Every structure is written in structure tokens, then in C-alpha cells.
Amino acid sequence: MLLIGVLAGMKAEAALLPRSSSSSSLSVACSGGIPARADILARRLLGEGAAGLISFGIAGGLAPGLHPGALVVGHSVFIGTEEISCDPRWRDALRQALPHALSGPIAGADEVAANPAQKAALHQIGQALAVDLETASVARICRAAGKPFAVLRAIADPYDRGIPDAALAGLDETGETRPWPVILRLARQPLSLPGLIRVGLDSKAALNALAAAAGQLGPTLGFQTG
């Protein structure tokens, strides 16, 4: 059976993935937005026999014109100024199955791009369209192992919008959401409530787009064999 590894940040993202079929299966891991953990999980997925890895989930927008819910298929990944190309066959299969998605570079980061200035700096490097905390691990580990990888992300927070501190407290290392740390942070910073509501709406739009894309792709997530 074909085994495809999926690395996401949140369990809410992983829950959107299609069910396995008789000929293929998805092995899914959630890093909780912790890059060091993402490295470990990417290696583990390949060690368990995954034929390739896909970075799947929501992302921060870096380019103007990308609104919440916009789908992005990675063409390549920038880690700093280093560029690593995604597998061309897998990338092209994703683009064919999702013709409304944009394709371009993705910035792999080791910390959240929480404000527009940080996003602008990342966009300057290679004109990256989006940024997330798992893609760098997928690109590095697959390149070292000689395995194909792909990136499918949906924009949550756009390029000109920041992320409140309260929102950053809402995820544990397993990818589960944690409401109480968010509530406690909000109690100390009540003026961040409008921004927190906005983040929730943006994330919902992104997750809805991912769910639709996963349904279109089916259990192989576009992976190409042979």
C-alpha cells in the first residue's frame, strides 16, 4: 500500500484530510507549530515508510491580494535565502486538481510572522506567497532523504494583518487548541479581542478552503507514482 506522510501544525487541519483507500494511506503528524518538533516528525514519517511528505495546513499571507481562504501550492521553499524546489510532478498534479490555487514560493520559518513588517521582510526573499512553521522541516528532511515533497496551504491572516499575542497561546505541542491560555491572555489584554475575533474568522475561511481542496484531491493528495 502506498503511504503518504502529512505534516500539519494543528489537529484541526489534520481532521480535514480524506480517508485512506484500499491502495493508499495517509500517515499524519501534528507539530503544534514547533519547528524542532516538526523536524522530528518529518523524519519519523519517512522512517515509517512514507513515499513522500506534504506540508498541509493554514499559512500567513505574504503577498498583497491573497485573502483568507486563498489556496497556495508550493513551487519551492525558501529557508532564509536558500531555495529548495518542490517535487515537480506532485506540484503539477496539485495545480491541475486545484486550478483556482496560486502557485509560488513558500517561506519556511522558525517563528510566527506576527506582524506586517515581519511578513514584508519574508516576502522580499524570493517573493514568497505564504509562510508557515512546518514546510521548512518537510523540505529539508525530504531533500536529505531523497524523497519527494509538496506544499498545500490556505491563507489565514493576510499580509497586512497581525496576529494578537492571545492567539499565539492557543496551541499545544500536539496540535490541540487550548482555550484557557487564550482566555487568560485576553483578560490581561482586553483590547486585543477584535483582533482575536478576526483571527478566528480568517482561520475558519482557510480551514474551509483546505477541506474543499482535500475533498477534491482524494486519498493520495495528488501524489504521483511511477
N, CA and C atoms as a LAMMPS dump frame, in Angstrom:
ITEM: TIMESTEP
0
ITEM: NUMBER OF ATOMS
678
ITEM: BOX BOUNDS ff ff ff
-5.0000000000000000e+02 5.0000000000000000e+02
-5.0000000000000000e+02 5.0000000000000000e+02
-5.0000000000000000e+02 5.0000000000000000e+02
ITEM: ATOMS id mol type element x y z
1 1 1 N 0.845 -1.202 0
2 1 2 C 0 0 0
3 1 3 C 0.875 1.244 0
4 2 1 N 0.488 2.227 -0.8
5 2 2 C 1.197 3.496 -0.849
6 2 3 C 0.941 4.285 0.43
7 3 1 N 2.019 4.724 1.095
8 3 2 C 1.91 5.506 2.317
9 3 3 C 2.423 6.918 2.055
10 4 1 N 1.605 7.916 2.342
11 4 2 C 1.96 9.322 2.14
12 4 3 C 1.981 10.008 3.498
13 5 1 N 3.056 10.708 3.789
14 5 2 C 3.182 11.406 5.057
15 5 3 C 2.65 12.829 4.959
16 6 1 N 1.896 13.238 5.966
17 6 2 C 1.329 14.584 6.019
18 6 3 C 1.797 15.248 7.307
19 7 1 N 2.409 16.41 7.179
20 7 2 C 2.823 17.17 8.35
21 7 3 C 1.991 18.439 8.433
22 8 1 N 1.244 18.562 9.516
23 8 2 C 0.41 19.734 9.773
24 8 3 C 0.828 20.344 11.108
25 9 1 N 0.277 21.507 11.4
26 9 2 C 0.557 22.125 12.688
27 9 3 C -0.506 21.809 13.719
28 10 1 N -1.776 21.765 13.27
29 10 2 C -2.901 21.631 14.19
30 10 3 C -3.728 20.398 13.875
31 11 1 N -4.331 19.838 14.905
32 11 2 C -5.234 18.703 14.7
33 11 3 C -6.474 19.125 13.917
34 12 1 N -6.846 20.407 14.009
35 12 2 C -7.98 20.9 13.224
36 12 3 C -7.694 20.811 11.732
37 13 1 N -6.425 20.95 11.347
38 13 2 C -6.037 20.788 9.944
39 13 3 C -6.045 19.307 9.562
40 14 1 N -5.463 18.486 10.422
41 14 2 C -5.385 17.057 10.139
42 14 3 C -6.767 16.435 9.992
43 15 1 N -7.751 16.958 10.733
44 15 2 C -9.107 16.403 10.679
45 15 3 C -9.767 16.599 9.323
46 16 1 N -9.217 17.462 8.481
47 16 2 C -9.802 17.74 7.172
48 16 3 C -9.366 16.748 6.107
49 17 1 N -8.378 15.941 6.398
50 17 2 C -7.801 15.059 5.39
51 17 3 C -8.762 13.939 5.003
52 18 1 N -8.71 13.505 3.745
53 18 2 C -9.596 12.422 3.307
54 18 3 C -9.209 11.097 3.938
55 19 1 N -10.144 10.176 3.945
56 19 2 C -9.869 8.85 4.491
57 19 3 C -8.985 8.049 3.542
58 20 1 N -8.307 7.085 4.112
59 20 2 C -7.459 6.206 3.309
60 20 3 C -8.313 5.373 2.363
61 21 1 N -7.685 4.885 1.294
62 21 2 C -8.365 3.999 0.344
63 21 3 C -7.745 2.612 0.429
64 22 1 N -8.204 1.729 -0.417
65 22 2 C -7.665 0.368 -0.416
66 22 3 C -6.234 0.314 -0.935
67 23 1 N -5.815 1.363 -1.661
68 23 2 C -4.483 1.345 -2.26
69 23 3 C -3.528 2.379 -1.688
70 24 1 N -4.033 3.297 -0.858
71 24 2 C -3.161 4.331 -0.298
72 24 3 C -3.619 4.696 1.106
73 25 1 N -2.667 5.17 1.884
74 25 2 C -2.95 5.54 3.26
75 25 3 C -2.175 6.798 3.622
76 26 1 N -2.76 7.623 4.473
77 26 2 C -2.1 8.83 4.95
78 26 3 C -1.603 8.609 6.371
79 27 1 N -0.338 8.934 6.582
80 27 2 C 0.234 8.939 7.928
81 27 3 C 0.405 10.397 8.32
82 28 1 N -0.281 10.826 9.38
83 28 2 C -0.398 12.249 9.7
84 28 3 C 0.268 12.556 11.037
85 29 1 N 0.994 13.67 11.079
86 29 2 C 1.616 14.125 12.317
87 29 3 C 1.369 15.622 12.474
88 30 1 N 1.206 16.072 13.716
89 30 2 C 0.959 17.487 14.02
90 30 3 C 2.068 18.009 14.919
91 31 1 N 2.683 19.1 14.506
92 31 2 C 3.858 19.623 15.216
93 31 3 C 3.521 20.633 16.299
94 32 1 N 2.267 21.105 16.344
95 32 2 C 1.933 22.153 17.298
96 32 3 C 2.621 23.472 17.014
97 33 1 N 3.056 23.657 15.77
98 33 2 C 3.728 24.905 15.404
99 33 3 C 5.112 25.042 16.005
100 34 1 N 5.748 23.91 16.354
101 34 2 C 7.087 23.919 16.945
102 34 3 C 8.065 23.354 15.913
103 35 1 N 8.912 24.196 15.315
104 35 2 C 9.775 23.729 14.23
105 35 3 C 10.667 22.548 14.603
106 36 1 N 11.238 22.544 15.81
107 36 2 C 12.095 21.431 16.207
108 36 3 C 11.301 20.126 16.246
109 37 1 N 10.071 20.195 16.703
110 37 2 C 9.209 19.01 16.718
111 37 3 C 8.841 18.602 15.285
112 38 1 N 8.646 19.594 14.412
113 38 2 C 8.343 19.297 13.009
114 38 3 C 9.477 18.515 12.362
115 39 1 N 10.724 18.858 12.679
116 39 2 C 11.872 18.101 12.162
117 39 3 C 11.793 16.636 12.581
118 40 1 N 11.531 16.419 13.869
119 40 2 C 11.465 15.056 14.395
120 40 3 C 10.343 14.27 13.718
121 41 1 N 9.196 14.91 13.578
122 41 2 C 8.046 14.221 12.997
123 41 3 C 8.247 13.927 11.518
124 42 1 N 8.869 14.852 10.794
125 42 2 C 9.135 14.605 9.368
126 42 3 C 10.04 13.388 9.2
127 43 1 N 11.068 13.291 10.026
128 43 2 C 11.964 12.124 9.963
129 43 3 C 11.21 10.846 10.33
130 44 1 N 10.335 10.953 11.318
131 44 2 C 9.59 9.777 11.747
132 44 3 C 8.662 9.285 10.642
133 45 1 N 7.987 10.206 9.968
134 45 2 C 7.082 9.818 8.888
135 45 3 C 7.824 9.077 7.78
136 46 1 N 8.995 9.569 7.408
137 46 2 C 9.774 8.883 6.384
138 46 3 C 10.296 7.542 6.903
139 47 1 N 10.69 7.529 8.177
140 47 2 C 11.168 6.283 8.763
141 47 3 C 10.104 5.205 8.833
142 48 1 N 8.845 5.631 8.885
143 48 2 C 7.734 4.68 8.91
144 48 3 C 7.348 4.193 7.521
145 49 1 N 8.044 4.706 6.499
146 49 2 C 7.823 4.199 5.151
147 49 3 C 7.074 5.129 4.208
148 50 1 N 6.872 6.384 4.569
149 50 2 C 6.178 7.307 3.675
150 50 3 C 6.974 7.505 2.388
151 51 1 N 6.269 7.438 1.26
152 51 2 C 6.927 7.62 -0.037
153 51 3 C 7.305 9.071 -0.278
154 52 1 N 6.635 9.98 0.393
155 52 2 C 6.901 11.401 0.277
156 52 3 C 6.107 12.127 1.346
157 53 1 N 6.39 13.418 1.509
158 53 2 C 5.717 14.215 2.527
159 53 3 C 5.042 15.43 1.898
160 54 1 N 3.912 15.798 2.469
161 54 2 C 3.25 17.039 2.075
162 54 3 C 3.02 17.895 3.316
163 55 1 N 3.363 19.16 3.203
164 55 2 C 3.084 20.148 4.246
165 55 3 C 1.686 20.695 3.983
166 56 1 N 0.794 20.495 4.951
167 56 2 C -0.634 20.757 4.744
168 56 3 C -1.173 21.578 5.911
169 57 1 N -1.833 22.696 5.59
170 57 2 C -2.436 23.476 6.669
171 57 3 C -2.654 24.923 6.276
172 58 1 N -2.896 25.744 7.281
173 58 2 C -3.087 27.167 7.046
174 58 3 C -1.73 27.862 7.061
175 59 1 N -1.709 29.097 6.583
176 59 2 C -0.454 29.836 6.49
177 59 3 C -0.728 31.324 6.598
178 60 1 N 0.313 32.054 6.886
179 60 2 C 0.228 33.508 6.855
180 60 3 C 0.48 34.016 5.451
181 61 1 N -0.304 34.975 5.006
182 61 2 C -0.11 35.551 3.681
183 61 3 C 1.033 36.55 3.669
184 62 1 N 1.827 36.52 2.611
185 62 2 C 2.955 37.45 2.47
186 62 3 C 2.787 38.401 1.299
187 63 1 N 1.968 38.034 0.333
188 63 2 C 1.828 38.837 -0.883
189 63 3 C 0.491 39.566 -0.901
190 64 1 N 0.473 40.806 -1.35
191 64 2 C -0.802 41.521 -1.485
192 64 3 C -1.756 40.762 -2.407
193 65 1 N -3.038 40.853 -2.109
194 65 2 C -4.047 40.225 -2.949
195 65 3 C -4.432 38.826 -2.53
196 66 1 N -3.73 38.256 -1.567
197 66 2 C -4.086 36.924 -1.069
198 66 3 C -4.985 37.077 0.148
199 67 1 N -6.235 36.727 -0.015
200 67 2 C -7.221 36.913 1.047
201 67 3 C -7.416 35.613 1.823
202 68 1 N -7.985 35.684 3.013
203 68 2 C -8.233 34.469 3.785
204 68 3 C -9.018 33.444 2.965
205 69 1 N -8.509 32.215 2.946
206 69 2 C -9.125 31.154 2.161
207 69 3 C -8.459 30.908 0.821
208 70 1 N -7.542 31.788 0.403
209 70 2 C -6.825 31.56 -0.859
210 70 3 C -5.908 30.347 -0.725
211 71 1 N -5.94 29.464 -1.711
212 71 2 C -5.095 28.268 -1.707
213 71 3 C -3.767 28.546 -2.408
214 72 1 N -2.701 28.01 -1.835
215 72 2 C -1.37 28.172 -2.416
216 72 3 C -0.709 26.809 -2.525
217 73 1 N -0.269 26.472 -3.723
218 73 2 C 0.529 25.27 -3.966
219 73 3 C 1.986 25.703 -4.064
220 74 1 N 2.824 25.096 -3.245
221 74 2 C 4.229 25.491 -3.238
222 74 3 C 4.958 25.086 -4.514
223 75 1 N 5.683 26.042 -5.093
224 75 2 C 6.576 25.753 -6.217
225 75 3 C 7.966 25.433 -5.686
226 76 1 N 8.347 26.165 -4.648
227 76 2 C 9.628 25.963 -3.985
228 76 3 C 9.508 26.492 -2.56
229 77 1 N 10.54 26.234 -1.769
230 77 2 C 10.544 26.659 -0.374
231 77 3 C 11.811 27.46 -0.106
232 78 1 N 11.639 28.631 0.479
233 78 2 C 12.781 29.43 0.916
234 78 3 C 12.978 29.246 2.408
235 79 1 N 14.191 28.837 2.772
236 79 2 C 14.597 28.771 4.177
237 79 3 C 15.732 29.774 4.303
238 80 1 N 15.428 30.952 4.818
239 80 2 C 16.356 32.056 4.682
240 80 3 C 16.451 32.413 3.213
241 81 1 N 17.666 32.459 2.695
242 81 2 C 17.845 32.76 1.264
243 81 3 C 18.043 31.495 0.431
244 82 1 N 18.028 30.327 1.074
245 82 2 C 18.194 29.072 0.359
246 82 3 C 16.858 28.616 -0.217
247 83 1 N 16.846 28.223 -1.473
248 83 2 C 15.62 27.779 -2.139
249 83 3 C 15.694 26.277 -2.424
250 84 1 N 14.636 25.556 -2.056
251 84 2 C 14.536 24.115 -2.305
252 84 3 C 13.283 23.888 -3.143
253 85 1 N 13.433 23.246 -4.291
254 85 2 C 12.303 23.048 -5.194
255 85 3 C 11.408 21.901 -4.717
256 86 1 N 10.108 22.099 -4.821
257 86 2 C 9.15 21.028 -4.556
258 86 3 C 9.197 20.016 -5.701
259 87 1 N 8.701 18.804 -5.435
260 87 2 C 8.665 17.787 -6.47
261 87 3 C 7.782 18.26 -7.623
262 88 1 N 8.318 18.351 -8.841
263 88 2 C 7.539 18.942 -9.939
264 88 3 C 6.29 18.148 -10.315
265 89 1 N 6.358 16.824 -10.272
266 89 2 C 5.186 16.026 -10.66
267 89 3 C 4.06 16.196 -9.64
268 90 1 N 4.412 16.176 -8.377
269 90 2 C 3.404 16.333 -7.334
270 90 3 C 2.821 17.74 -7.375
271 91 1 N 3.71 18.711 -7.534
272 91 2 C 3.255 20.109 -7.634
273 91 3 C 2.296 20.291 -8.793
274 92 1 N 2.654 19.763 -9.96
275 92 2 C 1.802 19.94 -11.139
276 92 3 C 0.464 19.216 -10.974
277 93 1 N 0.488 18.059 -10.302
278 93 2 C -0.763 17.334 -10.064
279 93 3 C -1.685 18.138 -9.151
280 94 1 N -1.118 18.789 -8.143
281 94 2 C -1.915 19.638 -7.266
282 94 3 C -2.505 20.814 -8.035
283 95 1 N -1.696 21.419 -8.872
284 95 2 C -2.173 22.567 -9.643
285 95 3 C -3.278 22.161 -10.616
286 96 1 N -3.141 20.989 -11.212
287 96 2 C -4.169 20.53 -12.154
288 96 3 C -5.482 20.23 -11.426
289 97 1 N -5.38 19.63 -10.247
290 97 2 C -6.58 19.282 -9.491
291 97 3 C -7.224 20.501 -8.844
292 98 1 N -6.416 21.534 -8.595
293 98 2 C -6.896 22.745 -7.917
294 98 3 C -6.575 23.957 -8.788
295 99 1 N -7.249 24.109 -9.914
296 99 2 C -6.885 25.164 -10.867
297 99 3 C -7.064 26.58 -10.337
298 100 1 N -7.848 26.736 -9.274
299 100 2 C -8.05 28.063 -8.704
300 100 3 C -6.949 28.436 -7.721
301 101 1 N -6.066 27.481 -7.376
302 101 2 C -4.984 27.756 -6.434
303 101 3 C -3.86 28.519 -7.124
304 102 1 N -3.18 29.36 -6.365
305 102 2 C -1.983 30.026 -6.848
306 102 3 C -0.782 29.136 -6.587
307 103 1 N 0.267 29.297 -7.385
308 103 2 C 1.491 28.547 -7.186
309 103 3 C 2.661 29.512 -7.102
310 104 1 N 3.538 29.28 -6.126
311 104 2 C 4.688 30.149 -5.954
312 104 3 C 5.527 29.689 -4.777
313 105 1 N 6.554 30.459 -4.463
314 105 2 C 7.433 30.086 -3.354
315 105 3 C 6.718 30.207 -1.999
316 106 1 N 7.129 29.353 -1.074
317 106 2 C 6.666 29.39 0.304
318 106 3 C 7.866 29.684 1.191
319 107 1 N 7.673 30.527 2.177
320 107 2 C 8.736 30.793 3.149
321 107 3 C 8.58 29.842 4.326
322 108 1 N 9.624 29.061 4.593
323 108 2 C 9.625 28.211 5.77
324 108 3 C 10.274 28.968 6.912
325 109 1 N 9.566 29.131 8.009
326 109 2 C 10.058 29.959 9.107
327 109 3 C 10.19 29.145 10.385
328 110 1 N 10.983 29.671 11.334
329 110 2 C 11.119 29.011 12.633
330 110 3 C 10.442 29.795 13.742
331 111 1 N 9.723 30.844 13.366
332 111 2 C 8.898 31.581 14.322
333 111 3 C 7.739 32.224 13.59
334 112 1 N 6.676 32.516 14.322
335 112 2 C 5.476 33.093 13.713
336 112 3 C 5.778 34.491 13.18
337 113 1 N 5.35 34.764 11.958
338 113 2 C 5.414 36.121 11.407
339 113 3 C 4.166 36.853 11.892
340 114 1 N 4.299 37.517 13.037
341 114 2 C 3.125 38.008 13.764
342 114 3 C 2.701 39.413 13.384
343 115 1 N 3.475 40.098 12.542
344 115 2 C 3.082 41.464 12.179
345 115 3 C 3.435 41.736 10.722
346 116 1 N 2.843 42.78 10.134
347 116 2 C 3.073 43.067 8.718
348 116 3 C 4.532 43.323 8.356
349 117 1 N 5.309 43.899 9.274
350 117 2 C 6.721 44.161 8.969
351 117 3 C 7.495 42.862 8.789
352 118 1 N 7.242 41.889 9.646
353 118 2 C 7.901 40.594 9.502
354 118 3 C 7.478 39.905 8.207
355 119 1 N 6.217 40.03 7.866
356 119 2 C 5.728 39.417 6.626
357 119 3 C 6.353 40.073 5.409
358 120 1 N 6.487 41.39 5.439
359 120 2 C 7.087 42.099 4.309
360 120 3 C 8.537 41.668 4.113
361 121 1 N 9.265 41.48 5.206
362 121 2 C 10.665 41.055 5.11
363 121 3 C 10.77 39.667 4.488
364 122 1 N 9.874 38.756 4.861
365 122 2 C 9.893 37.414 4.294
366 122 3 C 9.512 37.43 2.812
367 123 1 N 8.573 38.3 2.459
368 123 2 C 8.149 38.388 1.059
369 123 3 C 9.292 38.879 0.171
370 124 1 N 10.14 39.711 0.711
371 124 2 C 11.257 40.235 -0.065
372 124 3 C 12.195 39.133 -0.526
373 125 1 N 12.251 38.041 0.254
374 125 2 C 13.137 36.929 -0.096
375 125 3 C 12.408 36.008 -1.071
376 126 1 N 12.711 36.128 -2.324
377 126 2 C 12.146 35.23 -3.32
378 126 3 C 10.689 35.472 -3.662
379 127 1 N 10.123 36.599 -3.189
380 127 2 C 8.708 36.897 -3.465
381 127 3 C 7.792 35.773 -2.984
382 128 1 N 8.082 35.238 -1.811
383 128 2 C 7.275 34.15 -1.257
384 128 3 C 5.835 34.594 -1.046
385 129 1 N 4.89 33.686 -1.292
386 129 2 C 3.465 33.998 -1.187
387 129 3 C 2.926 33.79 0.222
388 130 1 N 3.51 32.831 0.946
389 130 2 C 2.956 32.45 2.239
390 130 3 C 4.073 31.952 3.145
391 131 1 N 3.775 31.89 4.443
392 131 2 C 4.751 31.42 5.422
393 131 3 C 4.067 30.497 6.425
394 132 1 N 4.798 29.456 6.842
395 132 2 C 4.289 28.58 7.897
396 132 3 C 5.475 27.967 8.633
397 133 1 N 5.174 27.143 9.647
398 133 2 C 6.205 26.626 10.545
399 133 3 C 6.536 25.151 10.339
400 134 1 N 5.915 24.496 9.361
401 134 2 C 6.189 23.088 9.098
402 134 3 C 6.921 22.843 7.783
403 135 1 N 6.73 23.736 6.828
404 135 2 C 7.237 23.487 5.476
405 135 3 C 8.752 23.406 5.416
406 136 1 N 9.461 24.195 6.206
407 136 2 C 10.924 24.13 6.189
408 136 3 C 11.408 22.744 6.568
409 137 1 N 10.778 22.148 7.566
410 137 2 C 11.167 20.8 8
411 137 3 C 10.916 19.783 6.896
412 138 1 N 9.753 19.857 6.271
413 138 2 C 9.421 18.932 5.183
414 138 3 C 10.442 19.054 4.058
415 139 1 N 10.782 20.277 3.677
416 139 2 C 11.721 20.48 2.57
417 139 3 C 13.114 19.967 2.917
418 140 1 N 13.612 20.32 4.086
419 140 2 C 14.966 19.905 4.479
420 140 3 C 15.089 18.382 4.612
421 141 1 N 14.132 17.79 5.323
422 141 2 C 14.218 16.358 5.608
423 141 3 C 14.05 15.539 4.321
424 142 1 N 13.13 15.942 3.462
425 142 2 C 12.939 15.211 2.206
426 142 3 C 14.143 15.364 1.286
427 143 1 N 14.713 16.532 1.226
428 143 2 C 15.905 16.696 0.384
429 143 3 C 17.036 15.79 0.873
430 144 1 N 17.241 15.743 2.169
431 144 2 C 18.312 14.914 2.726
432 144 3 C 18.065 13.428 2.462
433 145 1 N 16.784 13.033 2.45
434 145 2 C 16.434 11.622 2.262
435 145 3 C 16.213 11.254 0.802
436 146 1 N 16.24 12.244 -0.082
437 146 2 C 15.977 11.977 -1.493
438 146 3 C 14.537 11.606 -1.775
439 147 1 N 13.601 12.168 -1.003
440 147 2 C 12.181 11.867 -1.149
441 147 3 C 11.432 13.088 -1.692
442 148 1 N 10.343 12.859 -2.448
443 148 2 C 9.556 13.983 -2.968
444 148 3 C 8.742 14.652 -1.869
445 149 1 N 8.504 15.935 -2.065
446 149 2 C 7.632 16.641 -1.12
447 149 3 C 6.812 17.685 -1.866
448 150 1 N 5.712 18.065 -1.226
449 150 2 C 4.815 19.083 -1.789
450 150 3 C 4.306 19.958 -0.655
451 151 1 N 3.714 21.081 -1.041
452 151 2 C 3.155 22.019 -0.06
453 151 3 C 1.784 22.466 -0.537
454 152 1 N 0.792 22.316 0.327
455 152 2 C -0.542 22.855 0.061
456 152 3 C -0.991 23.619 1.295
457 153 1 N -1.187 24.915 1.13
458 153 2 C -1.53 25.782 2.252
459 153 3 C -2.681 26.7 1.868
460 154 1 N -3.459 27.104 2.867
461 154 2 C -4.523 28.088 2.669
462 154 3 C -4.218 29.294 3.531
463 155 1 N -4.372 30.459 2.956
464 155 2 C -4.069 31.702 3.672
465 155 3 C -5.089 31.93 4.783
466 156 1 N -4.579 32.228 5.959
467 156 2 C -5.429 32.666 7.078
468 156 3 C -5.247 34.172 7.225
469 157 1 N -4.269 34.607 7.985
470 157 2 C -4.03 36.046 8.156
471 157 3 C -3.322 36.616 6.932
472 158 1 N -3.881 37.638 6.286
473 158 2 C -3.266 38.216 5.091
474 158 3 C -2.04 39.059 5.43
475 159 1 N -1.367 39.525 4.383
476 159 2 C -0.053 40.158 4.537
477 159 3 C -0.074 41.411 5.406
478 160 1 N -1.209 42.099 5.44
479 160 2 C -1.264 43.386 6.151
480 160 3 C -1.948 43.279 7.513
481 161 1 N -2.099 42.059 8.004
482 161 2 C -2.774 41.882 9.284
483 161 3 C -1.865 41.143 10.262
484 162 1 N -1.806 41.637 11.507
485 162 2 C -1.002 40.994 12.529
486 162 3 C -1.793 39.948 13.289
487 163 1 N -1.088 39.226 14.165
488 163 2 C -1.708 38.192 14.99
489 163 3 C -1.571 38.599 16.45
490 164 1 N -2.67 38.745 17.187
491 164 2 C -2.584 39.128 18.599
492 164 3 C -1.842 38.083 19.429
493 165 1 N -1.194 38.537 20.498
494 165 2 C -0.481 37.617 21.38
495 165 3 C -1.406 36.525 21.91
496 166 1 N -2.654 36.879 22.188
497 166 2 C -3.592 35.905 22.754
498 166 3 C -3.782 34.717 21.822
499 167 1 N -3.786 34.965 20.521
500 167 2 C -3.982 33.877 19.567
501 167 3 C -2.806 32.914 19.565
502 168 1 N -1.607 33.431 19.842
503 168 2 C -0.411 32.597 19.808
504 168 3 C -0.344 31.632 20.983
505 169 1 N -1.158 31.872 21.987
506 169 2 C -1.154 30.995 23.171
507 169 3 C -2.088 29.812 23.013
508 170 1 N -2.783 29.719 21.902
509 170 2 C -3.887 28.776 21.786
510 170 3 C -3.57 27.412 21.217
511 171 1 N -2.293 26.979 21.223
512 171 2 C -1.951 25.696 20.625
513 171 3 C -0.924 24.994 21.49
514 172 1 N -1.133 23.691 21.762
515 172 2 C -0.112 22.952 22.497
516 172 3 C 0.765 22.17 21.533
517 173 1 N 1.752 21.448 22.056
518 173 2 C 2.746 20.811 21.185
519 173 3 C 2.197 19.635 20.383
520 174 1 N 1.015 19.153 20.749
521 174 2 C 0.412 18.067 19.983
522 174 3 C -0.51 18.569 18.883
523 175 1 N -0.711 19.895 18.817
524 175 2 C -1.607 20.46 17.824
525 175 3 C -3.024 20.673 18.307
526 176 1 N -3.287 20.405 19.587
527 176 2 C -4.607 20.656 20.166
528 176 3 C -4.751 22.141 20.501
529 177 1 N -5.961 22.66 20.333
530 177 2 C -6.221 24.041 20.731
531 177 3 C -6.423 24.114 22.236
532 178 1 N -5.961 25.227 22.825
533 178 2 C -6.035 25.416 24.273
534 178 3 C -6.806 26.703 24.561
535 179 1 N -8.077 26.603 24.911
536 179 2 C -8.858 27.82 25.114
537 179 3 C -8.45 28.622 26.353
538 180 1 N -8.071 27.945 27.444
539 180 2 C -7.825 28.686 28.679
540 180 3 C -6.634 29.634 28.612
541 181 1 N -5.496 29.246 28.039
542 181 2 C -4.424 30.232 27.897
543 181 3 C -4.828 31.449 27.082
544 182 1 N -5.681 31.232 26.072
545 182 2 C -6.163 32.367 25.276
546 182 3 C -7.033 33.284 26.127
547 183 1 N -7.915 32.69 26.914
548 183 2 C -8.81 33.478 27.77
549 183 3 C -8.014 34.271 28.797
550 184 1 N -6.997 33.639 29.393
551 184 2 C -6.182 34.33 30.398
552 184 3 C -5.395 35.478 29.779
553 185 1 N -4.849 35.228 28.594
554 185 2 C -4.113 36.307 27.914
555 185 3 C -5.054 37.436 27.534
556 186 1 N -6.25 37.08 27.107
557 186 2 C -7.235 38.088 26.733
558 186 3 C -7.661 38.913 27.932
559 187 1 N -7.746 38.291 29.106
560 187 2 C -8.109 39.022 30.319
561 187 3 C -7.079 40.104 30.642
562 188 1 N -5.823 39.833 30.293
563 188 2 C -4.769 40.83 30.538
564 188 3 C -4.687 41.854 29.414
565 189 1 N -5.208 41.486 28.232
566 189 2 C -5.123 42.376 27.072
567 189 3 C -6.488 42.459 26.394
568 190 1 N -7.486 43.028 27.077
569 190 2 C -8.855 43.016 26.528
570 190 3 C -8.994 43.748 25.198
571 191 1 N -8.103 44.696 24.928
572 191 2 C -8.203 45.436 23.669
573 191 3 C -7.847 44.579 22.453
574 192 1 N -7.295 43.394 22.706
575 192 2 C -6.956 42.506 21.584
576 192 3 C -8.146 41.674 21.115
577 193 1 N -9.305 41.819 21.765
578 193 2 C -10.468 40.998 21.399
579 193 3 C -10.869 41.132 19.93
580 194 1 N -10.974 42.344 19.371
581 194 2 C -11.353 42.433 17.952
582 194 3 C -10.374 41.695 17.036
583 195 1 N -9.08 41.825 17.336
584 195 2 C -8.092 41.132 16.524
585 195 3 C -8.192 39.625 16.661
586 196 1 N -8.515 39.167 17.853
587 196 2 C -8.662 37.731 18.085
588 196 3 C -9.865 37.181 17.325
589 197 1 N -10.95 37.94 17.309
590 197 2 C -12.129 37.535 16.542
591 197 3 C -11.792 37.467 15.051
592 198 1 N -11.025 38.435 14.596
593 198 2 C -10.625 38.459 13.188
594 198 3 C -9.788 37.228 12.831
595 199 1 N -8.875 36.865 13.727
596 199 2 C -8.053 35.672 13.505
597 199 3 C -8.928 34.432 13.385
598 200 1 N -9.941 34.349 14.249
599 200 2 C -10.849 33.208 14.196
600 200 3 C -11.588 33.12 12.875
601 201 1 N -12.059 34.246 12.38
602 201 2 C -12.766 34.268 11.103
603 201 3 C -11.837 33.93 9.94
604 202 1 N -10.619 34.487 9.987
605 202 2 C -9.642 34.186 8.933
606 202 3 C -9.302 32.701 8.916
607 203 1 N -9.089 32.142 10.099
608 203 2 C -8.726 30.723 10.186
609 203 3 C -9.863 29.834 9.701
610 204 1 N -11.097 30.216 9.998
611 204 2 C -12.237 29.437 9.531
612 204 3 C -12.297 29.427 8.008
613 205 1 N -12.058 30.577 7.381
614 205 2 C -12.053 30.646 5.916
615 205 3 C -10.962 29.754 5.342
616 206 1 N -9.784 29.761 5.974
617 206 2 C -8.678 28.943 5.492
618 206 3 C -8.978 27.457 5.651
619 207 1 N -9.522 27.068 6.789
620 207 2 C -9.841 25.657 7.016
621 207 3 C -10.933 25.17 6.067
622 208 1 N -11.91 26.015 5.785
623 208 2 C -12.949 25.64 4.828
624 208 3 C -12.359 25.4 3.442
625 209 1 N -11.414 26.251 3.052
626 209 2 C -10.769 26.082 1.744
627 209 3 C -9.95 24.801 1.702
628 210 1 N -9.254 24.495 2.795
629 210 2 C -8.466 23.271 2.858
630 210 3 C -9.353 22.032 2.788
631 211 1 N -10.488 22.098 3.483
632 211 2 C -11.417 20.956 3.461
633 211 3 C -11.905 20.683 2.045
634 212 1 N -12.259 21.732 1.327
635 212 2 C -12.72 21.564 -0.051
636 212 3 C -11.609 21.005 -0.938
637 213 1 N -10.387 21.508 -0.749
638 213 2 C -9.261 21.032 -1.557
639 213 3 C -8.968 19.566 -1.274
640 214 1 N -8.986 19.183 -0.005
641 214 2 C -8.723 17.795 0.356
642 214 3 C -9.76 16.868 -0.267
643 215 1 N -11.012 17.321 -0.292
644 215 2 C -12.062 16.531 -0.913
645 215 3 C -11.843 16.346 -2.403
646 216 1 N -11.344 17.381 -3.067
647 216 2 C -11.069 17.284 -4.496
648 216 3 C -9.884 16.363 -4.792
649 217 1 N -8.889 16.388 -3.908
650 217 2 C -7.671 15.627 -4.159
651 217 3 C -7.831 14.14 -3.885
652 218 1 N -8.639 13.799 -2.893
653 218 2 C -8.818 12.394 -2.555
654 218 3 C -7.676 11.837 -1.726
655 219 1 N -7.667 10.527 -1.505
656 219 2 C -6.756 9.921 -0.521
657 219 3 C -5.282 9.94 -0.862
658 220 1 N -4.92 10.23 -2.11
659 220 2 C -3.486 10.311 -2.438
660 220 3 C -2.941 11.73 -2.313
661 221 1 N -3.826 12.702 -2.133
662 221 2 C -3.424 14.128 -2.062
663 221 3 C -2.551 14.518 -3.248
664 222 1 N -2.871 13.943 -4.401
665 222 2 C -2.159 14.313 -5.626
666 222 3 C -0.825 13.64 -5.849
667 223 1 N -0.408 12.771 -4.924
668 223 2 C 0.901 12.128 -5.072
669 223 3 C 0.949 11.303 -6.352
670 224 1 N 2.074 11.405 -7.06
671 224 2 C 2.232 10.706 -8.34
672 224 3 C 3.221 9.55 -8.19
673 225 1 N 2.821 8.372 -8.597
674 225 2 C 3.691 7.194 -8.54
675 225 3 C 4.284 6.906 -9.9
676 226 1 N 5.312 6.087 -9.907
677 226 2 C 5.899 5.669 -11.175
678 226 3 C 6.926 6.654 -11.716
